[in-house]
Amino acid sequence: MAQRNKRLNYGPAKYAAFHLLLCRWMRHHAHNGQFQYITLGGTELRDIQSLHYVDHQCTCCIISFEFGKSEYELACGTRDRVHAIGLQVDVRRGDIFKFQRGGHEPHLFFIDLKGCCVLSEYDEKFAGLLSDEHIRPGDSLFITSHLGARRGWTTLLAEYAEELDTLEVAGMANRRLCFRRCHPSFTLFRALHLIGFQSVIGLRCFACVEYRDKLRWHYSGIRSLRALQLFSN
Ligand SMILES: C[S@@+](CC[C@H](N)C(=O)[O-])C[C@H]1O[C@@H](n2cnc3c(N)ncnc32)[C@H](O)[C@@H]1O
């Protein structure tokens, strides 16, 4: 359980995974020119500092959402500190799923969740952003998701039986592996399905990195960071 007024300190494995994915995305999948970077705040804005380190000119706008009051206040302090090194971040108190697009440039969303993105309301939340075109073809998403196995493999695999059968994944071990690798894509595909866009927008997953994270107050466990790109079918 998170304690209030505490800084969120994530370990090096998380940022190694993030750098790997970011650099791969930039090399193979980013459009020429600048993009808007929309992210979840936390308190340290570490992903934003990583992005700035990799290429300080790659973004035209950085927006960081944080709905926690104390986290938001700490994030504002971090924003003021990084401003001194030329890094401009628009830190907003609010829900990232209420984001309203303000430009036509490609957007990179980093949905850096602390929990798991399945068996939750995330498919409906993504559906809202997609149906209102705040996320569009040409945009990319990185999603962090805990693997969710605490819920029990029987429950998880039963819930995603239709997806796994469609992909013709047979056998418990293969179905588990596929779930580990694909579950954020399943969430986004369900979001597209909810709004009838499954034949209008395609999803391409181009990388998945698993890392082990340990926090003082949090569980330790394996998380996967997954990179997806949207395109018009
Ligand atoms: C994993 S941390 C972000 C860490 C940050 N990316 C970094 O590397 O420094 C996720 C943060 O997002 C916040 N959060 C989770 N869901 C959110 C949402 N829907 N809208 C806004 N903030 C959210 C949580 O309170 C938490 O502080």
The ligand as a MOL file (V3000), in Angstrom:
LIG
                    3D

  0  0  0     0  0            999 V3000
M  V30 BEGIN CTAB
M  V30 COUNTS 27 29 0 0 0
M  V30 BEGIN ATOM
M  V30 1 C 4.4000 4.2530 -12.1570 0
M  V30 2 S 4.0930 5.8820 -11.6540 0 CHG=1
M  V30 3 C 4.7850 6.8830 -12.9420 0
M  V30 4 C 6.2820 6.9490 -12.8730 0
M  V30 5 C 6.9070 7.8130 -13.9540 0
M  V30 6 N 6.5540 7.3350 -15.2800 0
M  V30 7 C 8.4010 7.8290 -13.8090 0
M  V30 8 O 9.0930 7.0360 -14.4820 0
M  V30 9 O 8.9150 8.6320 -13.0020 0 CHG=-1
M  V30 10 C 2.3720 6.0260 -12.0310 0
M  V30 11 C 1.7440 7.2800 -11.4260 0
M  V30 12 O 0.5660 7.5600 -12.1600 0
M  V30 13 C -0.4860 7.8970 -11.2890 0
M  V30 14 N -1.6900 7.4630 -11.9970 0
M  V30 15 C -2.1410 6.2010 -12.1700 0
M  V30 16 N -3.2190 6.1880 -12.9710 0
M  V30 17 C -3.4330 7.4790 -13.3410 0
M  V30 18 C -4.3810 8.1220 -14.1720 0
M  V30 19 N -5.3500 7.4170 -14.7700 0
M  V30 20 N -4.2990 9.4590 -14.3540 0
M  V30 21 C -3.3430 10.1840 -13.7150 0
M  V30 22 N -2.4260 9.6420 -12.8870 0
M  V30 23 C -2.4640 8.3100 -12.7100 0
M  V30 24 C -0.1910 7.1810 -9.9840 0
M  V30 25 O -0.6960 7.9250 -8.8890 0
M  V30 26 C 1.3330 7.1240 -9.9780 0
M  V30 27 O 1.8920 8.1760 -9.2370 0
M  V30 END ATOM
M  V30 BEGIN BOND
M  V30 1 1 1 2
M  V30 2 1 2 3
M  V30 3 1 2 10
M  V30 4 1 3 4
M  V30 5 1 4 5
M  V30 6 1 5 6
M  V30 7 1 5 7
M  V30 8 2 7 8
M  V30 9 1 7 9
M  V30 10 1 10 11
M  V30 11 1 11 12
M  V30 12 1 11 26
M  V30 13 1 12 13
M  V30 14 1 13 14
M  V30 15 1 13 24
M  V30 16 1 14 15
M  V30 17 1 14 23
M  V30 18 2 15 16
M  V30 19 1 16 17
M  V30 20 1 17 18
M  V30 21 2 17 23
M  V30 22 1 18 19
M  V30 23 2 18 20
M  V30 24 1 20 21
M  V30 25 2 21 22
M  V30 26 1 22 23
M  V30 27 1 24 25
M  V30 28 1 24 26
M  V30 29 1 26 27
M  V30 END BOND
M  V30 END CTAB
M  END
